[in-house]
Structure formats: structure tokens, C-alpha cells
């Protein structure tokens, strides 16, 4: 099924769209917002198609952190589901990691208000991270591993086929350059990944979506954003350096982020230096005779 080719007429007109899931009841009616919404929906559907995300899928666990990206992901998935373009059951899940001053009521209140099935899971990974990570080191790696492990468990308990996350274009590019500069390897976040146990898919439908667009979408939708008091309190993270570098490149050469993302989809192994990826030993000059 080519999801990208199936778009509701009301989104193609470019006029203000008053239809959609109940969470869009108070959304702006402007043409500019409709264009933004249409662009994000189109990019999500393109990711569905390019990476065959809907193959055999029946139920997804949607990771909801309380940040702009995961709110945007959930809203777009609900929009597509309302339009009949996403035949998958959705369960939103927030992992309360025991961070100080975390407003526990915000997410369940919001999800109940918009009528979304959800599960709030409490696990004090915050204390583990603070205990294990040396002073001055970054928390992100351990924090994300602990969070991912708990989300896998919840997905299994809820009978889900996939864990769906809100990573966007910039997340993918920043991860690529972090691996490139600091890890000595060419790797990034895949839009579709089979977990190590082989029983769950990890999907990133926002792979083509720009962070700036998601930020504008979040403001327009008035999502109740919850800041991260753990990693958000640390300065000088490697990821922040990559973000600043990419922003500077985009300022000086507009459109480079999209070009970089396309490059990750057009890999020529014979023009790299990995003999495990391409068998250089088979190359040889043809005998003229």
C-alpha cells in the first residue's frame, strides 16, 4: 500500500483544514498551519512507504516523553489513523524515570482529555544514572539504554509489534556526525530497526521531518511540554556541538541538511574503505585478449 500516494482531498487544497482527530479541535485554521501539517503528514507517510513500516503491524507502543517531538509524533499518527491511513492500534506510553520536579499529572491528564489509550510506567532510572555516571560525564547514553529496555518490556506486556519513537531529521544527522567524529564509524539512527531479541521493531516515522517544523507544530498545537531536568541540565554535550555545527552549515548553505539526509539513503560501498562491506579482492583488470 502506497501511503504517500493516498492523501485526503482537504489536505491537498492548501486551504485551512478543519477536519481530523479531536486533538485538532483547537488547532489554528490558517493556511500556513495547514501547509505545515500537510508537509509533516506527507513526510511520515513517505517514511512508512520507504521503510515498509506497516508490514504485518497491528499494535504500536508510542513513546511519549513530554517533549515537542513525541507529542508531534502522536498527533500525526492519530491524524493519519483518523483519516483511515494507519490501520494500527496505538498505545501511548510515558516512562516516569523519577526525575525531580517531574509533573506526573500532565501527560495522563492530556491523554485522557484527547481520548488516547495510554500507560504511565514508573521506574526510578534517574537514581541509577546519577549513581553510575561519573561527575561531569553525560547522562544520555545510560539514560537512553535504561529507558529503551523498559519500553521494550512494556511493549511486550501490551502485545505490541513495535516501539515507535519521535526521532527526527536532526537527531539522525547529529547521531551520524557523532559516530563519524567520535566513534570512527559511519552509522546513524535507522528509521526501522529490529531489536536484539528479534521480537520487536523500532520505528522512527519522523525520520524525514525537520526539527524546526516540529517546534512550530508544537507551538501551534499548544502541547503541554515537559522539560527534561536530567540531560537538559548539562552543558557542552557532544550532541549539542553537532547540532550547532549543522545549524551553522544550514545557515551558510541552505538545504544542506536535506542533502545530507539523502546521502544516507544513497550509499556506494565500493567507494568507501570497508572490505567487510565490499569485496575489493574480486576487482581485477579484464584481460584484453
Secondary structure by P-SEA (a helix, b strand, c coil): ccccccccccccccccccccccccccccccaaaaaaaaaaaaaaaaaaaaaccccccccccccccccaaaaaaaaaaaaaaaaccccbbbbbbbbcccccccccaaaaaaaaaaccbbbbbbbcaaaaaaacccccccccaaaaaaaaaaaaaaaaaacccbbbbbccaaaaaaaaaaaacccccccccccccccccccbbbbbccccccaaaaaaaaaaaccccccccccccccccaaaaaaaaaaaaaaaccaaaaaaaaaaacccccccccccccccccccccccc
